[in-house]
Amino acid sequence: MDVLAIGTEIGVLALALFTLAVDLLLPGKEQRKSIAAIAILGLLALLLFSGSQYHDGGSQTFYQGLYVVDNYSLFFKQLAIVGVLFTILFSGEYVQGQVAYRGEFYSLLLFALLGMCVLASANDFLTAFVGLELMTISFYVLVGCRLGSHFSSEAAVKYLIIGSGSSAVMLFGISLLYGATGSLLFADICQSMHLFYPIGIAGITMVLIGFFFKLSIIPFHMWAPDVYEGAPAPVTALLAMGSKAAALAITMRVLYTAFPMLGLYWLPILAAVSAICMVGGNTMAMAQSDVKRMLAYSSIAQAGYMMVGIVAADVPGMKAVMFYATLYVFANIGAFAVLTAIEDQVGKADREHIAGLAQKAPILAAVMTVSLLSMAGIPPTAGFAGKIYLFTAAVEQGYLWLSVVGFVMSMISVYYYLLVVKAMYLGEPDDKPVAISGALRASVVLAAVATIGLGVCPEHLAQLTNLASSTFLQ
């Protein structure tokens, strides 16, 4: 067995355990400075290592096909590493002031990352379930890590109850699929005609419900607004970008490798769900005054946009989804880094508390504006290029109506994004200053540069996503 092929997962696990050991062994003042630095350096090394693992074609499988390492999985692992890396980078001051158990906080972030990596490489339903639960259980604890906040505790309890229910539904669906096909491997399930039997259809439906919950797809979105609002801002950031990217990775692998012959049935359903998410998410976001809650409903709409690419069910569609997931990660890094600074120093992140931010911290206001415009798909940000890729792929497969819905909803989303921009630039500031640490400043600047850079020069990322998607759907 080529151990280097799963070196990313081994490295993440070792880093998580090492941060726990450092937290136990070092004195308080030293550990505050050391744990985050160790995690950042370790993740940078893992990012470089995973980047060196790309190859021209083929894949490596482990444990009798249960685990696969290919360019597709490497891409999503790198995306998850970037999300966690930036989350740790911009949350240092927040964690010092708001989180009691700092070592456990960083270790849980890394265990959540390990779950994301397992999800990206899972090639059977049992491995996928283990990765999904490792990620989700870590988030249950992270959401409630602000022990002095009843909002955080309430969000954690809601997430735990609803998340446990969705996991139970998905696990029951997996058991039905095993009963129908006699296997949990995606490739074996694909070859079974028993998928067309009622027990197979019921199993597929329940599995998709579990994935839709993780993606906050309507009508399984009810957890997202409360959890996004109550969770610590850095945790909300990782929920919005990392967990969504990992859920996208396993959803596309399952649909394209386990259920492709049922595409005649699930493609129209996904198209309808995508349209509902775009319309419902953007409509509900317009009524929100809390920025984190608005971004929760916005994430529902963003999931709808990405499902447009899944509906295309070809290499251009998958490439568009991966491209859009990348730019969505950087847009969220910029937006939530700003909200982390505001929540840490002001206490709440609604439009009233960000009013006049441009006068107190112009760099934060500028980065927030760039991030929101990217989510809306306004040129020259990366969001514009991403939506062009998504809608073009859908039109080429005959889904013109879905692209029209996406375009109209993108224009409507500009309204509530600009309400935030208006508050930052035209609102009256309060007398509470907003200090910016060096790490947070670096995070927001890098996120803004990446967001604009990917919009102006998308070629390099497009080539990488083309390599990852073409080797998966070859």
C-alpha positions as CSV (number, residue, x, y, z in Angstrom):
1,M,0.0,0.0,0.0
2,D,1.3,3.5,-0.9
3,V,1.1,5.2,2.4
4,L,2.1,8.6,0.8
5,A,-1.2,8.5,-1.1
6,I,-3.1,8.9,2.2
7,G,-0.4,11.1,3.7
8,T,-2.8,14.0,3.9
9,E,-5.2,12.2,6.2
10,I,-2.3,10.8,8.3
11,G,-0.9,14.3,8.6
12,V,-4.1,15.9,9.7
13,L,-4.7,13.2,12.3
14,A,-1.1,13.5,13.6
15,L,-1.5,17.3,13.7
16,A,-4.8,17.1,15.6
17,L,-3.3,14.8,18.2
18,F,-0.2,16.9,18.5
19,T,-2.1,20.1,19.2
20,L,-3.9,18.2,22.0
21,A,-0.6,17.2,23.5
22,V,0.8,20.7,23.2
23,D,-2.2,22.0,25.0
24,L,-1.7,19.6,27.9
25,L,2.1,20.1,28.2
26,L,2.8,23.8,27.7
27,P,2.0,26.5,30.2
28,G,-1.0,28.8,29.6
29,K,0.8,31.8,28.1
30,E,3.0,29.8,25.8
31,Q,0.2,27.5,24.6
32,R,-1.9,30.5,23.5
33,K,0.8,31.5,21.1
34,S,2.0,28.1,20.1
35,I,-1.1,26.0,19.3
36,A,-2.4,28.2,16.5
37,A,1.1,28.6,15.0
38,I,1.7,24.9,15.0
39,A,-1.7,24.3,13.3
40,I,-1.0,26.9,10.7
41,L,2.5,25.6,9.9
42,G,1.3,22.0,9.8
43,L,-1.6,22.9,7.4
44,L,0.7,24.8,5.1
45,A,2.9,21.8,4.9
46,L,-0.1,19.5,4.2
47,L,-1.4,21.9,1.6
48,L,2.0,21.8,-0.3
49,F,2.2,18.0,0.1
50,S,-1.3,17.4,-1.3
51,G,-0.6,19.7,-4.2
52,S,2.4,17.5,-5.1
53,Q,0.1,14.4,-5.4
54,Y,-1.7,15.4,-8.5
55,H,-1.2,13.1,-11.5
56,D,-2.3,12.9,-15.1
57,G,-4.9,10.1,-14.7
58,G,-6.1,7.1,-12.9
59,S,-6.6,6.6,-9.1
60,Q,-5.4,4.6,-6.2
61,T,-7.8,2.5,-4.1
62,F,-7.3,1.1,-0.6
63,Y,-9.0,-1.4,1.6
64,Q,-10.6,-3.4,-1.2
65,G,-11.9,-0.3,-2.9
66,L,-13.5,1.4,0.1
67,Y,-11.2,4.4,-0.2
68,V,-10.0,6.1,-3.4
69,V,-7.4,8.8,-3.9
70,D,-7.7,10.7,-7.2
71,N,-7.3,14.2,-8.5
72,Y,-11.0,14.9,-7.6
73,S,-10.5,14.0,-3.9
74,L,-7.2,15.8,-3.8
75,F,-8.9,19.0,-5.0
76,F,-11.5,18.9,-2.3
77,K,-9.0,18.0,0.4
78,Q,-7.0,21.1,-0.5
79,L,-10.1,23.2,-0.5
80,A,-10.9,22.0,3.0
81,I,-7.3,22.6,4.2
82,V,-7.5,26.2,2.9
83,G,-10.8,26.8,4.7
84,V,-9.4,25.5,8.0
85,L,-6.1,27.3,7.6
86,F,-7.7,30.7,7.1
87,T,-10.2,30.0,9.9
88,I,-7.4,29.5,12.3
89,L,-5.4,32.5,10.9
90,F,-8.2,35.1,11.3
91,S,-9.7,33.7,14.5
92,G,-6.7,34.0,16.9
93,E,-7.9,37.1,18.8
94,Y,-11.5,35.8,18.9
95,V,-10.4,32.5,20.4
96,Q,-8.3,34.2,23.0
97,G,-11.2,36.3,24.2
98,Q,-14.3,34.1,23.6
99,V,-13.2,30.4,23.9
100,A,-12.3,28.9,27.2
101,Y,-10.7,25.7,25.9
102,R,-8.4,26.9,23.1
103,G,-6.4,23.7,22.6
104,E,-9.6,21.6,22.1
105,F,-11.0,24.3,19.8
106,Y,-8.0,23.9,17.3
107,S,-8.0,20.1,17.7
108,L,-11.7,19.9,16.9
109,L,-11.2,22.1,13.8
110,L,-8.6,19.6,12.7
111,F,-10.8,16.6,13.4
112,A,-13.5,18.2,11.4
113,L,-11.0,18.6,8.6
114,L,-10.1,14.9,8.8
115,G,-13.8,14.1,8.4
116,M,-13.9,16.3,5.3
117,C,-10.8,14.6,3.8
118,V,-12.4,11.1,4.4
119,L,-15.6,12.3,2.7
120,A,-13.7,13.4,-0.3
121,S,-12.1,10.0,-0.8
122,A,-15.0,7.7,0.4
123,N,-15.9,5.1,-2.2
124,D,-18.6,3.3,-0.2
125,F,-21.4,4.4,2.0
126,L,-20.0,3.2,5.3
127,T,-16.8,5.1,4.8
128,A,-18.8,8.2,3.7
129,F,-20.9,7.9,6.9
130,V,-17.9,7.7,9.1
131,G,-16.3,10.8,7.5
132,L,-19.6,12.7,7.6
133,E,-20.2,11.9,11.3
134,L,-16.6,12.7,12.3
135,M,-17.0,16.2,10.7
136,T,-20.5,16.7,12.0
137,I,-19.8,15.7,15.6
138,S,-16.8,18.0,15.7
139,F,-19.1,20.8,14.6
140,Y,-21.7,20.0,17.3
141,V,-19.1,20.8,19.9
142,L,-17.6,23.7,18.1
143,V,-20.9,25.4,17.7
144,G,-21.5,25.4,21.4
145,C,-17.9,26.2,22.5
146,R,-18.8,29.7,23.7
147,L,-19.8,28.5,27.2
148,G,-21.0,31.9,28.4
149,S,-23.4,32.5,25.4
150,H,-26.9,31.0,25.6
151,F,-27.2,31.7,21.8
152,S,-24.2,29.4,21.2
153,S,-25.6,26.7,23.5
154,E,-29.1,26.9,21.8
155,A,-27.6,26.7,18.4
156,A,-25.5,23.6,19.4
157,V,-28.6,21.8,20.8
158,K,-30.7,22.5,17.7
159,Y,-27.9,21.4,15.4
160,L,-27.4,18.2,17.5
161,I,-31.0,17.2,17.5
162,I,-31.7,18.0,13.8
163,G,-28.4,16.7,12.7
164,S,-28.9,13.4,14.6
165,G,-32.2,13.0,12.9
166,S,-30.8,13.5,9.5
167,S,-28.0,11.1,10.2
168,A,-30.5,8.4,11.3
169,V,-32.5,8.9,8.1
170,M,-29.4,8.6,6.0
171,L,-28.1,5.5,7.8
172,F,-31.5,3.8,7.4
173,G,-31.3,4.6,3.7
174,I,-27.9,3.1,3.5
175,S,-29.2,-0.1,5.2
176,L,-32.0,-0.3,2.6
177,L,-29.5,0.1,-0.2
178,Y,-27.4,-2.7,1.2
179,G,-30.5,-4.9,1.5
180,A,-31.4,-4.2,-2.1
181,T,-27.9,-4.5,-3.7
182,G,-25.9,-6.6,-1.2
183,S,-23.0,-4.1,-1.3
184,L,-22.0,-0.7,0.0
185,L,-19.4,0.0,-2.7
186,F,-20.6,2.7,-5.1
187,A,-19.4,0.8,-8.1
188,D,-21.2,-2.4,-7.1
189,I,-24.4,-0.5,-6.3
190,C,-24.3,1.0,-9.7
191,Q,-24.4,-2.4,-11.4
192,S,-27.4,-3.7,-9.4
193,M,-30.8,-3.6,-11.1
194,H,-32.5,-3.8,-7.7
195,L,-32.0,0.0,-7.4
196,F,-35.2,0.2,-9.5
197,Y,-37.2,-1.7,-6.9
198,P,-39.2,0.2,-4.2
199,I,-36.6,-0.6,-1.5
200,G,-33.8,0.8,-3.7
201,I,-35.7,4.0,-4.5
202,A,-36.5,4.4,-0.8
203,G,-32.9,4.0,0.1
204,I,-31.7,6.5,-2.5
205,T,-34.3,9.0,-1.3
206,M,-33.2,8.8,2.3
207,V,-29.5,9.0,1.5
208,L,-30.1,12.1,-0.6
209,I,-32.1,13.7,2.3
210,G,-29.0,13.2,4.5
211,F,-26.8,15.0,1.9
212,F,-29.4,17.7,1.4
213,F,-29.3,18.4,5.1
214,K,-25.6,18.9,5.1
215,L,-25.9,21.2,2.1
216,S,-28.9,23.1,3.7
217,I,-31.1,22.4,0.7
218,I,-34.7,23.4,1.0
219,P,-36.8,21.9,2.7
220,F,-33.9,20.6,4.9
221,H,-32.5,24.0,5.7
222,M,-34.2,24.8,9.0
223,W,-31.1,24.3,11.0
224,A,-28.9,26.8,9.1
225,P,-30.2,30.3,10.1
226,D,-30.2,29.5,13.9
227,V,-26.9,27.7,13.9
228,Y,-25.2,30.3,11.7
229,E,-26.4,33.1,14.0
230,G,-25.6,31.4,17.3
231,A,-22.3,29.7,16.5
232,P,-19.0,31.6,17.0
233,A,-18.2,33.5,13.8
234,P,-15.1,31.4,12.9
235,V,-17.1,28.2,13.3
236,T,-19.9,29.6,11.2
237,A,-17.3,30.4,8.5
238,L,-16.1,26.8,8.4
239,L,-19.6,25.5,8.4
240,A,-20.4,27.7,5.4
241,M,-17.4,26.8,3.3
242,G,-15.6,23.6,4.5
243,S,-18.6,21.4,5.4
244,K,-20.4,22.5,2.3
245,A,-17.5,21.7,0.0
246,A,-17.1,18.3,1.6
247,A,-20.8,17.6,1.2
248,L,-20.6,18.6,-2.4
249,A,-17.7,16.2,-3.0
250,I,-19.5,13.1,-1.6
251,T,-22.8,14.1,-3.2
252,M,-21.3,14.3,-6.7
253,R,-19.3,11.1,-6.2
254,V,-22.5,9.2,-5.1
255,L,-24.7,10.6,-7.9
256,Y,-22.2,10.0,-10.7
257,T,-20.8,6.6,-9.6
258,A,-23.5,4.9,-7.6
259,F,-26.7,6.2,-9.2
260,P,-25.9,7.3,-12.8
261,M,-28.4,4.9,-14.4
262,L,-31.2,6.6,-12.4
263,G,-30.2,10.0,-13.7
264,L,-33.4,10.1,-15.8
265,Y,-35.2,10.4,-12.5
266,W,-33.0,12.4,-10.1
267,L,-31.8,15.0,-12.6
268,P,-35.3,16.7,-13.0
269,I,-35.7,16.5,-9.2
270,L,-32.4,18.1,-8.6
271,A,-33.2,20.8,-11.2
272,A,-36.4,21.6,-9.4
273,V,-34.7,21.6,-6.0
274,S,-32.0,23.9,-7.3
275,A,-34.5,26.4,-8.5
276,I,-36.4,26.3,-5.2
277,C,-33.2,26.9,-3.3
278,M,-32.2,29.9,-5.5
279,V,-35.6,31.5,-5.2
280,G,-36.3,30.6,-1.5
281,G,-32.8,31.4,-0.2
282,N,-32.6,34.8,-1.9
283,T,-36.2,35.7,-0.9
284,M,-35.7,34.9,2.8
285,A,-32.3,36.6,2.9
286,M,-33.9,39.9,2.0
287,A,-35.8,40.1,5.3
288,Q,-32.7,39.6,7.6
289,S,-31.0,42.3,9.6
290,D,-28.4,40.0,11.2
291,V,-25.6,39.6,8.7
292,K,-24.7,36.0,9.8
293,R,-28.4,35.0,9.5
294,M,-28.5,36.7,6.1
295,L,-25.5,34.7,5.0
296,A,-27.2,31.5,6.2
297,Y,-30.1,32.1,3.8
298,S,-27.6,33.2,1.2
299,S,-25.7,29.9,1.6
300,I,-29.0,28.1,0.7
301,A,-29.2,30.1,-2.5
302,Q,-25.5,29.4,-3.2
303,A,-26.1,25.7,-2.8
304,G,-28.8,26.1,-5.4
305,Y,-26.4,27.7,-7.8
306,M,-23.9,24.8,-7.3
307,M,-26.6,22.3,-7.9
308,V,-27.1,23.8,-11.4
309,G,-23.7,22.5,-12.3
310,I,-24.5,19.0,-10.8
311,V,-27.6,18.9,-12.9
312,A,-25.5,19.3,-16.1
313,A,-23.9,15.9,-15.2
314,D,-20.9,16.2,-17.4
315,V,-17.2,17.4,-17.1
316,P,-18.1,21.1,-17.7
317,G,-20.8,21.0,-15.1
318,M,-18.5,19.3,-12.5
319,K,-15.7,21.7,-13.4
320,A,-18.1,24.6,-12.8
321,V,-19.2,23.3,-9.4
322,M,-15.5,22.9,-8.3
323,F,-14.6,26.3,-9.6
324,Y,-17.6,27.9,-7.8
325,A,-16.9,26.0,-4.6
326,T,-13.4,27.5,-4.5
327,L,-14.4,31.1,-5.0
328,Y,-17.2,30.6,-2.5
329,V,-14.6,29.5,0.1
330,F,-12.6,32.7,-0.5
331,A,-15.6,34.9,-0.4
332,N,-16.7,33.4,2.9
333,I,-13.2,33.8,4.3
334,G,-13.3,37.5,3.6
335,A,-16.9,38.0,4.9
336,F,-16.5,36.0,8.1
337,A,-13.1,37.3,8.9
338,V,-14.7,40.8,9.0
339,L,-17.7,39.4,11.1
340,T,-15.3,37.7,13.5
341,A,-13.5,41.0,14.2
342,I,-16.9,42.8,14.7
343,E,-18.4,40.1,16.9
344,D,-15.3,39.8,19.0
345,Q,-15.1,43.6,19.8
346,V,-18.7,44.8,19.4
347,G,-20.7,41.7,20.4
348,K,-23.1,41.2,17.5
349,A,-22.9,41.3,13.8
350,D,-26.1,42.9,12.5
351,R,-26.4,45.9,10.2
352,E,-26.8,48.2,13.2
353,H,-23.4,47.2,14.6
354,I,-21.6,47.3,11.3
355,A,-22.9,50.8,10.5
356,G,-20.1,53.2,9.7
357,L,-17.5,50.4,9.5
358,A,-15.9,52.1,6.5
359,Q,-15.0,55.1,8.8
360,K,-13.6,52.9,11.6
361,A,-11.9,50.1,9.6
362,P,-11.9,50.9,5.8
363,I,-10.0,47.8,4.9
364,L,-12.6,45.5,6.6
365,A,-15.4,47.4,4.8
366,A,-13.6,47.0,1.4
367,V,-13.1,43.3,1.8
368,M,-16.6,42.7,3.0
369,T,-17.9,44.6,-0.1
370,V,-15.7,42.5,-2.4
371,S,-16.8,39.3,-0.8
372,L,-20.5,40.1,-1.0
373,L,-20.2,41.3,-4.7
374,S,-18.5,38.0,-5.5
375,M,-21.4,36.1,-4.0
376,A,-23.8,38.2,-6.0
377,G,-21.8,37.4,-9.2
378,I,-20.8,41.0,-10.0
379,P,-17.7,41.4,-12.3
380,P,-14.7,41.6,-12.0
381,T,-15.0,39.3,-9.0
382,A,-14.6,35.5,-9.2
383,G,-18.4,35.1,-8.6
384,F,-19.1,36.4,-12.0
385,A,-16.8,33.9,-13.7
386,G,-18.1,31.1,-11.6
387,K,-21.8,31.7,-12.4
388,I,-20.9,32.0,-16.1
389,Y,-19.4,28.5,-15.9
390,L,-22.4,27.1,-14.1
391,F,-25.1,28.6,-16.3
392,T,-23.2,27.8,-19.5
393,A,-22.9,24.1,-18.5
394,A,-26.6,23.9,-17.7
395,V,-27.6,25.6,-21.0
396,E,-25.5,23.1,-23.0
397,Q,-27.5,20.3,-21.4
398,G,-30.9,21.8,-22.2
399,Y,-31.6,23.6,-18.8
400,L,-32.0,27.1,-20.2
401,W,-34.9,27.8,-17.8
402,L,-32.8,26.9,-14.8
403,S,-30.0,29.2,-15.9
404,V,-32.6,32.0,-16.4
405,V,-33.9,31.5,-12.8
406,G,-30.3,31.6,-11.5
407,F,-29.5,34.8,-13.4
408,V,-32.6,36.5,-12.2
409,M,-32.0,35.4,-8.6
410,S,-28.4,36.6,-8.8
411,M,-29.6,40.1,-9.7
412,I,-32.1,40.1,-6.9
413,S,-29.4,39.0,-4.4
414,V,-27.6,42.3,-5.2
415,Y,-30.3,44.1,-3.2
416,Y,-29.7,42.6,0.2
417,Y,-25.9,42.4,-0.3
418,L,-25.9,46.2,-1.0
419,L,-27.9,46.8,2.1
420,V,-24.9,45.7,4.1
421,V,-22.6,47.8,1.9
422,K,-24.9,50.8,2.4
423,A,-24.8,50.3,6.2
424,M,-21.0,50.1,6.2
425,Y,-20.4,53.2,4.1
426,L,-23.4,55.5,4.8
427,G,-24.4,54.5,8.3
428,E,-23.4,56.4,11.4
429,P,-20.6,54.7,13.3
430,D,-20.7,54.2,17.1
431,D,-17.8,55.0,19.4
432,K,-16.5,51.5,19.7
433,P,-13.2,51.0,17.8
434,V,-12.5,47.9,15.7
435,A,-8.9,46.8,16.1
436,I,-7.4,44.6,13.4
437,S,-4.6,42.1,14.2
438,G,-1.9,41.3,11.8
439,A,-3.2,37.8,11.1
440,L,-6.7,39.0,10.5
441,R,-5.4,41.7,8.2
442,A,-3.4,39.2,6.2
443,S,-6.5,36.9,6.0
444,V,-8.8,39.5,4.6
445,V,-6.3,40.9,2.1
446,L,-5.4,37.4,0.8
447,A,-9.1,36.6,0.5
448,A,-9.9,39.8,-1.4
449,V,-6.9,39.3,-3.7
450,A,-7.9,35.7,-4.4
451,T,-11.5,36.8,-5.1
452,I,-10.6,39.5,-7.5
453,G,-7.7,37.5,-9.0
454,L,-9.8,34.5,-9.8
455,G,-12.3,36.8,-11.5
456,V,-9.7,38.6,-13.6
457,C,-7.5,35.5,-14.4
458,P,-9.6,32.3,-13.9
459,E,-7.5,30.2,-16.3
460,H,-5.2,28.5,-13.7
461,L,-8.0,27.4,-11.4
462,A,-10.0,26.4,-14.5
463,Q,-7.2,24.1,-15.6
464,L,-6.9,22.6,-12.2
465,T,-10.7,21.9,-11.9
466,N,-10.6,20.5,-15.5
467,L,-7.9,18.1,-14.5
468,A,-9.7,17.0,-11.4
469,S,-13.1,16.6,-13.1
470,S,-11.9,15.0,-16.3
471,T,-10.0,12.3,-14.4
472,F,-13.1,11.5,-12.4
473,L,-15.6,11.4,-15.3
474,Q,-13.2,9.9,-17.8
